[in-house]
C-alpha cells in the first residue's frame, strides 16, 4: 500500500504545490528486496532499495513530476518475484499562471482596441485560471474586456491577479500608452453615430474634414492638415452635446495636431511586470454540534438544509454562521438535515404543523431537490399552513432550486422564482468553480438587511438565472448589474460571446408578504467565503429578524395589493366601481415602477389612498387595509425616487 505526505494537499482542488513523498509498505515471507515506482505508466521503474531484506518493509520516494500523474508502485522480494503494481494519483503544480496582452505592441495600443488578457498555465498545470482581481489605473474594476475608446489618450496600467486551480497565484501589471490615428478617429466617428451620440450629419462633416486632413498629411503638408483638424475640433464642439463622444473626438484631433507638429510629450516606460501574489485561502468544513436550547432566547429559528439533489458545499458553513448569529442575537437555532448527523433534529419538523409553529421563521438553506426535499402529502401542506398562519420564510441561494418547476407553484411564488441555470466560472477561485464577479446594486436601503450596504458593491458568487422576472411580484432589495459580468473574463468565452442572462433586469434579493406570512430571499450565497463576511451575514440576519417579526420592514409588493383588491371585490368588500378604479390606478403605478418612472407611480398610488378613504368605496376594514398597502407602496416609490 502507499500513502502521501503531506496527507492533505497543500493547494486547492486536491493539488499539491510542491514535492510529495510517496510512502510505500509491503510484507513478504522471504523478505522485501526493494520497492519500485513508475511515473510513465510502467514504461520505466525507479528502484528504491530496502536494507536488510525485512519481511515487513517501508520506503519513501519524493515525487516532483508536475501534472496529474498516476504513480505505479510495487514491491520486489529477494527471490525476484514482482508484486502486481498498484496506482496512486499525485497532482502537483508549482507554477503560477501568466498573462499577456496581444493587442498591445511595444507598449502601445490604438484608441479602438479591446484589451483581453491571454491567460496561460504552464503545462502540465492545474488549469482553470481565474482573474481574482483586476485593476485599471490602480482602481479595482470587474474583470471585463477593456475598450481603449473608454480610456483617455496617454499612459495607463492594467493589472490582473491570477490564480490557477491549485491556487498558485501571481499579479501581472501592464503599463501601456493609448494612442490614436486617422483610422482610429474614423472608426470612433462611426461608432458614435451608430450609438446616437453624434448626429449623422455632424458625423459626415467630421469624416469629411478627417479625410481632408489625412490627405494633406500624407502629402507632407502638416501645417495645412493641422488647420483642417482645428476645423474638425470646431465642428465637434458646436455640433455634439457635451459628453464623452465630444471630448473623445476633440482630444483625438488635438493629439493628431500635436503629432503633426512634433509636440507630443516624451513617453514613459512601458512593459509587463509580474510579482508573486496570494491565492484563495482554503476554508475547511466546520465541526457542527447542536446549540444548547436557551430558555431565555427571544425567538426560535429552524434551518432546513435537507437535500435530495445537488449538495452545496457551503451548507455546513451556513449552518455554523447562523448558529453564530443566534448566539450573538439571542435566538435559538435548530437544524433539520439528516446529511448533517452531528447537528440535525431526529425527525422532520414538517411532519407536524404544531412543531413548525414553534419556530418564528424557517431558513430554507440551499435545500436542492428534484423531487423536492418536502413530501407533497405529509410535509408541504403543513408548511403552507404554517405560512398562512403568519410564519416566516428565509430562502438562501439553492432554495430557489428546490422542487421541480411546475410541481409546487405556491413555493415558486414564495421563493420568488425558480432557478434555471447559471454562468460557469473557473476553478482558480479555489472552492467555487462556478463563481464570477458581479456588481450588486442596493435598490432599497431601508430594509434592515440592506441599511449597511453601499449603493453599489462588488462580490464573487454563483449567479442564478430564473424562470421569470419577479420584479412586478416582489419587493426587490438587491439586483445584479448584468453589464458588470455579461462579458466576464472568468466565464468561458463570455468576453467575446456575451452571456445570456435576464435581459438586463436581474433581482437577486427581495422580500414580500406572501401566503399570510413574511418571506425574504437572498439568492447569493453559493461561495462559502460569504458566510465569513460580516456584511453578507448582516443581510441574512435582516432577513431572519424581519420574517420572525422582530423588526419591521416595508415589503410591500404590487402583486400583494392586486390580490387584495381582487379578493375584496370577490367578497363584496369593495364596490365594483372602487375595485375597477383601484385596479386601474395600480396598473399605472406598477407600469411606472417597472419603467423606473417613480414620479408617475406616486400620484397613482395617492389616488388609491383617496379612494380607500371614501366611505362609499366599501367596507371600512377592507378600505383601511387597502389604504395601508397603497401607502407602503407609495413610501417605497418615494424612497426609490430619492436614490
Order of alpha helices (4+ residues) and beta strands (2+ residues): beta-beta-beta-beta-beta-beta-beta-beta-beta-beta-beta-beta-beta-beta-beta-beta-alpha-alpha-alpha-alpha-beta-beta-alpha-beta-alpha-beta-alpha-beta-alpha-beta-beta-beta-beta-beta-beta-beta-alpha-alpha-alpha-alpha-alpha
